[in-house]
């Protein structure tokens, strides 16, 4: 399981800058999602082959403004869902009373907390350590998010507290997650599988964190629907923060074996759909797309949907797409059968000799591009794991293989091996690399 680290602190202390440095992106805003503030964002980090998720939050104010209170309530609830907290303070401003308030609130959660003093370039280090010692945190890191100083230090501290161990489940039934934007029909689809009268009463042992696995027997298939407790709306205010929704979505995806990404056919392919698809792909989860409400679209909506599929989703043409109606039960049997097939594909072990034969044929058809005038040579390939499928490539200068060429190899392998709905990850090892 990937550890979830949440950035917290008052406004303008540099949380977004730190987020960018940790995720190695240039833009802290990774998705413009309706219903989320601009500060609601998540990204995946890699430090020395250990992975964790970083979640940014809105600044905490603790004032009397209703909207701010809603933001803070949701942020604090999201914090309770995280594994590690990164409490960011501003070294240029020095210790302020709001920092003390936030520290007192965080301490009550009994979480692993790293105090990060940002913007150290214009202040004395020893003075800051002494000043912020009043907060009472033992683990303190001095950084400059702007310059990148200390980012490796905080990354090392985070990864020292995680294992990225793969959690196993003794239940061999498929764990199926159903994800989608608000009002896409997720609840309707879940009810169609469960039966509207059935109540969720079971929290099965072996589930991940607070994810609930609900056993289902439908169309002759036994499987579990993976879900998390819903986000509680604390006000009628429409512009409230749903950072907790990001965290719960990550947990739901990781606790699943296969993900059904539900898309509203009436809306077409939206940016929120793309953001969710990207997250699923980043995690390497087997997936398929279900176009809900396909039975009520008109000709114009069909045209827009097809255009969106052909343009926005062409980069994941290996993900199967099914038209369904969750309300009327149309296409659900085929959808579930496809999910079961993808689950079987995700557990496939590819014979090493067969795999290398496929790779050599791919190389014969299209040689890897040279790097700096030097020949890139793939010597052999073997499978390093499944769900997700991970292939280890050994050779000379293979770490210089481009993303385009790796996509070519993925596509070529899929033509020879049944890997529909499966994202292939490559690990590149040069000749003398262990």
MIVOVEX-267852 format. One record per residue: residue in three letters; y, z, x of N, C-alpha, C in turn. Coordinates in steps of 0.05 Angstrom, whole numbers, plus 5000, padded with zeros to 4 digits. Layout:
ALAYZXYZXYZX...
end
This chain:
UNK497650005016500050005000502550005017UNK504449845010507049845024508750075015UNK509850215034511550445028514250345017UNK515350494998517950434986520050624997UNK522050515010524250675022526750615006UNK528150814997530550774981533050864996UNK535050694997537650755009539350904989UNK540351134995542051294977544451394992UNK546551454976548951564987551351484970UNK553651584977556051514962556851224967UNK558851124953559650854955560950794982UNK560550544992561950455016561250595042UNK558850695044557950815069556450625086UNK555950385076554650175091551750125085UNK550850205060548050175053547249875053UNK548949705042548249425040548049295068UNK549749375086549649275113547049355127UNK546249605123543749695134541349545122UNK541549495095539549345081539249065094UNK541448935100541348675112540048675139UNK540648875155539548895182536548945181UNK535649115163532849185161531248945150UNK532348795131530948575119531348315134UNK533248325154533948085170534947865152UNK536647935133537947735116540947745120UNK542247545111545147525113546647605087UNK545147645067546347705041544747935028UNK546048155024544748385012543948334983UNK545348154969544648094942542547884941UNK540047964936537747774937537247644911UNK538347744889537947614863540247694845UNK541247504830543247564809541847584783UNK541047834776539347874753540948004730UNK541147894707542448014684541248294678UNK542948484674541948754669541848934693UNK542048804717542148944742544948934753UNK545849144766548349134780548048974806UNK550148904819550048754844548748914866UNK548649174863547449354883544449384880UNK543349284859540549304854539049084868UNK537549154889536248954905533949084920UNK532048914928529749004943529048794963UNK527948874985527048695006524648805021UNK523148625034520848715049521548705079UNK520748915093521348955121518848955138UNK519048845162516748835180517748945207UNK516449165216517049275242514449325257UNK513949175278511549195294509049175276UNK509048975258506848915241506149135221UNK508049305216507849495193509949425173UNK509249425148511049325127511849555108UNK514349525099515249715079517449575062UNK517849675038519949565021522449745023UNK524749615023527249765023528649694997UNK529649904983531049864958533849984960UNK535849814954538649904955539450014927UNK541250204927542150334902545150334901UNK546150364877549050394874549950664885UNK552550674893553650914904553751134883UNK553251384892553351614874556151734874UNK557051814850559751924847559752204836UNK557952264817557852524803560552584790UNK561552384775564052424760563452424730UNK565552424714565252454685565052184671UNK565351964685565251704673562451644662UNK562251554637559651514624557951314639UNK559151084646557650874660556650974686UNK558251124701557451224727555151424723UNK555351594702553251784697550551644691UNK550751424677548351264671547251154697UNK548951044714548150934740546751154757UNK548051384758546951594774544351704764UNK544051724737541551824726539251644732UNK539751384730537651184736537051174766UNK539151194782538751194811537151434819UNK537851674809536351914816533451904806UNK533051774783530251744773528751554791UNK530151344800528851144818528151284844UNK529851454854529351604879526751754877UNK526151874854523652024851521251854853UNK521551584849519251404850518751304878UNK520651364897520451264924518751444941UNK517851334964516251484983517951625004UNK520051485013521851585034524751525025UNK526551715030529351685024530951655050UNK532751465051534551435073537351505063UNK538251745069540851845060542951765080UNK544751585072546751465089549451605085UNK550651685107553351805107555151645126UNK557751675123559651525138560851685161UNK560251605186561151745209564151735213UNK565351515204568251485206569751675187UNK568651715163569951895144569352185151UNK567152235165566352505169565052625144UNK564252875145562953005123564953055100UNK564252975076565853015053564253175032UNK565653285013564353454993562153314977UNK562653054972560652894956558052874972UNK558152844998555752845014554053095010UNK555453325009554153575005552753584978UNK554153484957553053474930550553304929UNK550653074942548352894942546053024957UNK546653144980544553274996543153484980UNK544653644966543453864949541653754928UNK542453524916540853394895538253284906UNK538453154930536153024942534153234951UNK535053454961533353664972531453774950UNK532353774926530753874904528353704897UNK528353454907526253264901523853294919UNK524153444941521953494960520753234971UNK522553054978521752794990522152795020UNK520852615034521452565062524252435063UNK526152565077528852465078529752425107UNK530752185113532052125138535052125134UNK536552295148539452285147540352075168UNK541851875158542851655175545851675176UNK546951725199549851725203550751445212UNK552051305195552851025200555651015211UNK556350785222559050725233559750915256UNK558050915276558451105299560250985320UNK560950735317562450605339565250715343UNK566350855323569050955325569251255325UNK567151385330567151685329565351785352UNK565752045358564152165378561452255368UNK559252185382556652245373556152545369UNK556752695390556252985389557753115367UNK560253025362561853145341560653085314UNK559552855310558352785285555752945280UNK554152975300551753125297552353415289UNK554453525302555253795295556353815267UNK558053625260559253625234557253595211UNK555453405214553553355192551153535192UNK550953715212548853915212548954095188UNK551354115176551754285152550054195129UNK549253935129547553835108544753945109UNK543854045132541354185134538854005138UNK539253755147536953575152536253575181UNK533653595187532753605215532653325227UNK531853125211531452855221534052695218UNK535552655240538152525239538052285258UNK539052055249539251815265542151715265UNK543151655288545851535291545651235293UNK547051085276546750795277549550665273UNK549550415278551850245270550550005256UNK550650015229549449805214550749535220UNK553349535225554849295231553849165256UNK553449315277552649215303549649205307UNK548149335290545249345292544249565310UNK546149725322545249945339543850155323UNK541450245333539950455320538050355298UNK538250095290536549995268533550015276UNK532949945301530149975311529250265310UNK531050445316530350735315529550825287UNK531150745267530450825240527950685230UNK527650435238525150285231522750415242UNK522950505267520650645280520050905266UNK522051055257521551305243520251255217UNK521051045203519750985177516850905181UNK516350725200513550635203511750845215UNK512951045229511351265239510351445216UNK511551415193510751575170509151415149UNK508251175156506651015138504250915153UNK502150835137499750735149499150445140UNK500250365117499550105105496550075101UNK495250295097492350285091491950145064UNK489849985062489149855038487650045020UNK488650094996487250264978485050114964UNK482750244962480450114950479950244923UNK478850104905478150194878475150144874UNK473850354867470950324863470250154838UNK472250124820471849964796472149664804UNK470049504800470149224808471449054787UNK472249164764473549004743476248904753UNK477048674743479648564750481848744741UNK483748804759486248944753488448734749UNK489348704724491148484716493848594709UNK495948494723498748574717500048344702UNK501648414682503248224666506148284671UNK507548094684510348144691512147924679UNK514547994675516547804664519147944659UNK521247784655523847884649523848024622UNK525948174615526148304589525948104566UNK524548184545524348024520522747764523UNK521147744544519647504549517047504532UNK516247734522513847754506511547914520UNK512248074540510248224555508748414537UNK510248574521508948764503507148624483UNK508048394473506548244453503948154466UNK503948054491501547964504499648194509UNK500748424518499048654523497748744497UNK499248744475498148824449496048624439UNK496348364446494348164439491748214453UNK491848304478489448374493488248634483UNK489948834478489049104471488349134441UNK489748994424489649054396491949234390UNK493549164370496049314364495649604358UNK493249674347492849954339492050134363UNK491150004384490050164406492250304422UNK491850554427493750714442492850734471UNK494850744489494350784517493851074522UNK491451154528490751434531489551494558UNK488851294574487351344598488951294623UNK489051484640490151454667487851474686UNK486751244694484251234709484551334737UNK482651494747482651574775482551324793UNK483851344816483851114835486150934831UNK487850984811490250814808492250884829UNK494150704833496150724854498650874843UNK499351094855501651244847501551304817UNK503551214802503651264773502751024757UNK501550824769500650594754498150654737UNK498250574713496150634694494450384690UNK491850424691489950204687488650244660UNK489050054642488050074615485649884612UNK483249994607480949824605480949654579UNK480149404583480249214561477549054561UNK476548994538474248814535475048594515UNK475548354526476648144509475347874517UNK474547714497473447454502471047464521UNK469547674520467247704537467847784565UNK470347854571471147944598472048234597UNK471248384618472148654621474148664643UNK476448784638478548794659480449034652UNK482249084670484249294667487049174667UNK488649254648491449184649492949394664UNK494349314685495849504702498649524691UNK499549764687502249814677503350064688UNK506050094686507350334694508850444670UNK509550704669511250804648513850644646UNK514750594622517050434618519650564627UNK521650404632524250504640525650614615UNK526450864616527750984593530750924593UNK531650804572534450744569535950994560UNK537751094576539051344571541651314555UNK542451074548544951034533544850764520UNK546550724501546850464488548550274505UNK549650374526551250204544549549974555UNK550449734552548949504560548849464590UNK550949544605551049494633550149734649UNK547749834644546650054660544849954682UNK544550114703542950044726540050074721UNK538349884729535549904726534149874753UNK535150024772533950024798531050114797UNK530550314780527850414777525950194768UNK526950004753525249774744524249614768UNK525949584789525149444813522749584826UNK523049854829520950014842518350004826UNK518550034800516150034784514849754784UNK516449544785515249274787513749244813UNK514849334835513449324861510749474859UNK510849704848508349864846506249724828UNK507149614806505349474788504049234802UNK505649074816504548844830502448934851UNK503049134866501249224888498749344877UNK498849464854496449594842494549394829UNK495449144827493948934813492248764832UNK490348624821488748424835489848144830UNK490748094805491847844796494347904779UNK496347734782498847764767499247524748UNK499747584723500647384704503647394703UNK505047184711507947174710508647034684UNK509847184666510447084639513246974639UNK513546724629516046584628516646494599UNK519046524590519946454563520446154563UNK518846004548519145714547521845634534UNK522945804518525545744505527845754524UNK527545914545529745954565529445764589UNK527145654593526645504617526245684641UNK526445574665525945724690528645844699UNK528946104697531346244704531246354732UNK533646444742533746564769532146824769UNK532046974747530447214747527447154749UNK526646934736523846854739523246784768UNK524946644781524546564809524446804827UNK526247004822526247244838523547394835UNK522547414811519947554807517747394820UNK517647134817515646964830515647004860UNK518047004871518347044900517247304910UNK517647524894516547784901513547784901UNK512347654881509447644879508347484902UNK509647264909508747094932508947244958UNK511147394962511547554986509347754990UNK508447874968506248064969503547934972UNK503447674968500947524971498947574949UNK499947654926498147704903497347444890UNK494747414884493847184868495347184841UNK496146944832497846934808497346684792UNK498246694768498446464751500846504732UNK501846284722504246284706503446224677UNK504546384658504046344630506746274617UNK506946044605509345954590509046044561UNK510346274555510146384528511946244509UNK511346264483512846144461512845834462UNK510745724475510545434478510145294451UNK509345444431508845324405511345284388UNK513645394397516145374381518345234395UNK517845094417519944954431520444684418UNK522944584421523644324411523544124434UNK524143874429523943664449525843714473UNK528343804467530243854488529344084506UNK528344294494527344524509524944454526UNK523244284515520944184531521844034555UNK523943864552525043704574526143894596UNK527744094588528944274607526744434622UNK524644514607522544664619521044494640UNK520444244633519044074651520744024676UNK523243984672525043934695525044184713UNK525144424702525044664718522544694733UNK520244634720517644654733517444454756UNK518544214752518244004773520144054796UNK522344184792524244224814524244504826UNK524344704809524544974819521945094828UNK519744994817517145104824515344924840UNK516444714851514844524866513744644892UNK515044864901514144994926511645164922UNK510845204897508445364891506645204873UNK506144954880504544774862501544854862UNK500845054878498045154877497645374857UNK499845464843499645664823499245524796UNK497045584782496445444756498445534735UNK499045354716500845414694499445364668UNK499745564649498545544623500545584601UNK500345424580502045454557500645644537UNK502145844527500946034509502846114487UNK501846254467503446394448502246674446UNK503646874458502547144457502447254428UNK504447174412504547264385502247164368UNK501546904371499446784355496746774368UNK496646854394494146864408493246594418UNK495046394419494346124428494146114458UNK491946014468491545964497490846214513UNK490446444500489946694514487146694527UNK485146584513482446574524482446414550UNK483646174550483746004574485346154596UNK487446294589489046434609487446654622UNK485946804607484347014618482046914635UNK480746694626478646564641479646474668UNK482146354668483346264693483946494712UNK484846724701485446954717482847064730UNK480647054715478147144726477246964749UNK477646704746476946514767478646554792UNK481246604788483046654811482146914825UNK481347114810480447364822478047314840UNK476147154831473847084847474646934872UNK476646754869477646604892478846784913UNK480246994904481647174922479747334940UNK477247364931475247514946473447334963UNK474147084964472446884978472546935008UNK470246925021470046935050469246655059UNK470946535076470546265085468946265111UNK466746125112465146105136466846005160UNK466646135183468346075205467945785215UNK465445695216464945415225466045215205UNK465845275179466945105159469945095161UNK471145325164474045345166475145185190UNK473845215213474645065237474344765234UNK472244685220471844405215474144295198UNK474944445178477244365161479744345177UNK480244545194482644545210482744315230UNK480544255242480444035261480943765248UNK479943735223480543485208483443475201UNK484643705194487443715188489143635212UNK488343735236489743665260489443375267UNK487143265263486642975268488442805250UNK488842885226490542735207493542775214UNK494243005223497043065229497243275251UNK497943175276498143355299500443555295UNK500143805306502343985305504643885322UNK507143915314509343825330509543975356UNK510443835377510743965403513044165403UNK512944355421515044555423516244545451UNK518844465452520144445478518744255497UNK517544045487516143865503513343955511UNK512544185501509944295507508044265483UNK505544205489503644155467502644415455UNK502844425429501744645413498844585407UNK496944755416494144705412492744935397UNK491644865374490045055358487145045368UNK486145265378483445275390481345355368UNK481845565354479945635333481345815312UNK480145825289481245985267479046145254UNK479646385245477746545230479146715209UNK477746795189478946955168479147245176UNK481547355171482047635178482047825155UNK481847715130481747885107482047715081UNK481747845059482147705033483747885014UNK484747754993486447884973488648044985UNK490547914999490847625002489147505024UNK488747245023487247105043488947095069UNK487847195090489247195116487547055137UNK488746845149487446685169488746725196UNK487146775216488146825243487746575260UNK489946465270489946225287490246295316UNK488346215333488446255362489045995376UNK490646015397491145765412493545795432UNK494545575440496745565459499345495444UNK501345675447503945635434503745625403UNK501545735392501245725363503345885348UNK504646085362506746235349509246065344UNK509245815355511445635351510945435328UNK508645465315508145285292510245335270UNK511245115260513445135240512345215213UNK514145305196513345375168512345125154UNK513544895159512744645146509844575154UNK509144615179506444545188504444745176UNK505144995175503345195163502945145133UNK505145045120504744965092502844735089UNK503044545108501244315109498344415112UNK497844605131495144705134494144845109UNK495945005096495145135071494244935050UNK495844725047495244525027492644385034UNK492244325059489744185068487344355063UNK487544615069485344795064484644815034UNK486744825018486344834989484844594978UNK485244364991483844124982480844144987UNK480044295007477244315014475944575004UNK477544774999476445034989477845114964UNK476345224945477545304919479245554923UNK481845514925483745734929486145714910UNK485545614886487645594866488845864860UNK491545874860492946124853493146314876UNK492246234900492046414923494146344944UNK495746534953497546504975496046555001UNK496246375021494846405046496946505067UNK496246725081497846825102496546755129UNK498246675148497246615175498146815195UNK496346895213497047065235496646895260UNK498746865277498746685299498446835325UNK496346775340495746915365495546715388UNK497246745408497146575431494646635448UNK494046455467491546465482491046725495UNK493046855506492647105521493447345505UNK493947305480494747525462492247655450UNK491947915451489648055440490048085410
end
